[in-house]
């Protein structure tokens, strides 16, 4: 986990301090996670994954697929986009008849 947190943080161009601020954690907590001194709780892993744009499973090492961590809010937005697309397509098909 330690390497993945650091790798994702650096890929986004974030310092430990910036990540800690976004995650509402201390810089020392981030440093401890990245050095392997401690591991984040499940809740903190989810928070870090959301900020870093990967799945919690990727951070933990369960998968090598980074994916996108979809929060319930992100899921609703994506579903609404799909609904709008299909409604617009349906209207367009009806107008073409």
N, C-alpha and C positions, 0 to 999 in steps of 0.2 A: 504494500500500500504506500509506503513512504516514497518510493521512486515515482509512483504514478501521480501522487499529489504534486510533487515538485515539477515533474514533467509537464503536467497540464497547466500549472500556474505559470511556468516559464513560457510555455507556448502562447499564453495570452498576454505575456509581457507584464505580468503582475509581480510586485515584490511580496515578500511574506507579510509585510505591514499592510499593503493594500488588500491582500486576500483576507487577512484577519479583520480588517475594517468592514469589508463587504459581508463577511460571515458573522460579524458581531462576536468575534473571538479575540483572544490575545495573540500578539505576535509570537510569544513564547509557546503557545499551544500549537500554532502552525509549525514552528521550528521543531517542536517535539514530535509531531506527526511525521515530518519529513526526515527526521533523523532516526525514526523508529523507536524512540524512547517510550512513547505512548501511542495508542491508537484511538481515533475518535469514536464516540458513541455512534449508534445507528443514526440517531437524529442529526448529529453533526456531519456524519458521512453523507447523508442526504442533502444537507445544506451545502457542503463543499461540492458535491456532484452537480447540483443545480447551478452554482456559480461558475464552475469549471466547464459546464456544458457536456458532461459525460454521465453515464449511468453510475449508480452506486456500485453495481456489480463490477464495473470496470475498475473503479478505485480500489475495491477490495481484492481484485485479482481473480474473480470468478469467470471473467470473460475477457477476451482481447478486443472485443468490439466496443468502441467508445460509445457509439450511439448518441442519442440526445436524451437527456433526462427530462421527461415530460411530467410537469406538475399538473395537478387537476386544472389549473387555469389555462395552461398551454394546450391541454387536450381540448378544452371547451373552445378555445380560439380556433384550433385546427378543424374541429368538427363544424363550427360555424362557417368557416371558409369553404369547406366541402358542400355544405348545405346551400350556401349562396351560389356556388358554381353550378350545382345541379338545378336549382330553381331558375337561374339565368339561362341555362342550356335548354330547359324545358320551355321557357317562354319563347326563346329564339326558334325552337323547332316548331312551336305552335304558330308563330307568325309567318314561318316559311311555307306553311301548308295552304 
